[in-house]
Amino acid sequence: MSLAQMLGLAQRPSTSAEDFSGTVIYRSEDGTTDFSFRIARHGDRYRIYILDQPLYHGRADDLHSTHRYHSPTSGHYICWDGRLESLDDILYVASEWAERTLRYVRHGTPFDNRRTR
């Protein structure tokens, strides 16, 4: 199952893309960890590059387990197969990836398990 399907964004209606690029800092919901991302257009799509995140501390850190892609010139970015149509979509995906990453690092919970609120 893709991250888009897990987050329920695959069926969201399209909205016009916003012309945004820049750096975003996300603080975890529990306030203990900061992540930083660089948002960049790549062709007709956005990518969310991971600038800063916690170490995996012995957990598998392969691209599949951590839902990341790698660009040899730009580093890791969030594995996302859906279109990011708005800044809200971008920020939502970045925050969900961060929370799921933190849960994986702390508890070994794979990304496939839905987050409960």
N, C-alpha and C positions, 0 to 999 in steps of 0.2 A: 504494500500500500504506500502510495506517495505521501509526502508531507502535506501537499495541497489537499489531498483527499482526507487526511486525518484532521486537518483544520477546517474542513468544510468550505474552502474557498473555491474549489473546482466548479461549483455550481453558482457562484455569485455572479450577478449581472455585471456586464462591462460598464465601466465609467471612463471618462476621458482621463488619460494619463497626465499627471502633473509634471511640469518641467523642473525637476528637483535633482540635485546632486549635492553631496556633502557628507559630513561626518555626523553620526548619531551616537550618543552615549545612552545605554540602557542600564538602569539599576534593577537588580533582581527584586521580585516581589517582597522577599524577606529583608531586603536592604543590605545584604551582606556582600554582594558581588556586582561589579561593574563590567559591562561588555562595551566594546566600541566597534562600530561598523562604518564602512564607507559605502555610500550609495552611489552607484554610477550607471549611466546608460551604456549598454553594450548592444549596438545596432538598434533594433526597435524594442529592446527589452531592458529591464533594470536588473542589476546584480547587487547583492548585498555582501560586500567583502567584509571578512572578519578581521578586525585589526587587533583586538585584545579580548581574551577570554581566559577562563581558568584552565590550568593544566588538567590532564585526564587522570593523573595519579594512579597509574597501573591499569586503568580500564583500556579496552581496545580503542585505539585512536585512528583506525583506518577510515577512509572516506565514507564507506558504506555505513559503518556503525555510528558515525558522527554526523551523518547527513550533510557532508560538505563535498564540494568540488574543489579542484585546484587548478589555478592558472600559473604556468611557469613564470609569467611576468608580473602578476598582480597578487599572488597568494591565494589563500583559501576564501571561498565564498559559499553562502548557504545553498545547499542542494534544493532547488525549487523548480518544478516542471511547469508550473502555471504562470500565467502572465500577471505581473504586478501592475495594476492599472492606475493606482492612486497612491499618494503618500500614506494614507491610512492603511492600505494593503501592505505596503513596505514595512511600516512600523509594526504592524500586527505580526507579520511573519518573523521579523527580527526578534520581537519580544518572545514569541512562542518558541523559536529555536533556542533562545537564551535560557528560558525556563526549562525546556526539555533537556538541554545540555547540562545544566546545573543538576537536575534530578538524576541524569545518567552518571555524572561524576560522583555524586554523593551516595547514590543508592544502587547504581547499576541498572536502573529502570530503562529498558529500551525505548526508543522514540515511538515505537508502534503502539504503546499503551497511552490511551488518551489521558489528558490532564483532567483532574477533577477539581472542582471549585467548591 
